Amino acid sequence: MSRVTSLCVFCGSSPGRDPRHRAAAERLGRLLAGAGVRLIYGGGHTGLMGALADAALAAGGAVTGVIPGHLVRRELAHERVRLEIVDSMHARKQRMFELADAFAVLSGGVGTLDETFEIITWKQLGMHDKPIVVVDVAGYWRKLDELVAATVEAGFSSPETRMLYRVVPAVDDVLETLAGMPASTLAADSARL
């Protein structure tokens, strides 16, 4: 894998109850800025998204937010990032995909789950070869990994599905893990979608 210059981070627009999630978002923002990696994210100023962007900006990092127009009208857009306004949530995911060299998943709710499963599915279908790292802060994504394992065990997903992403325990592992991940050559297994 060549050097990652832009990383799309999926995470919650809420802060969650455990302060470790916010601390992880802030730490990742600082790490990206320090490494000269542009942050690509959902463009919000609240929750983990806002903490991530604010930390990257405070550390001198470059940040691009992609947000649908209806969320701008609800005053959820971050005012200090380079902002791209799109027509829909689907267009948001597509544009973040286009801007990013790789993906990291922090804690979040159903929106984060949607983004995560879509980017993993696109990789399974051979639509991209970009690395995906899931950051299991405080064990938050353990059940997600168990769910994917259950789909393999039940015969609905191929064993290679587990190779589409990597789980790491902390944000400090993200950039090193991405640097060591080769591009996947996994072909789509259309019989098991």
Beta strands, then each sheet from edge to edge (+ up, - down):
strand 1: 6-10
strand 2: 38-41
strand 3: 63-68
strand 4: 82-86
strand 5: 102-105
strand 6: 132-135
strand 7: 166-168
sheet 1: 4+ 3+ 2+ 1+ 5+ 6+ 7+
end
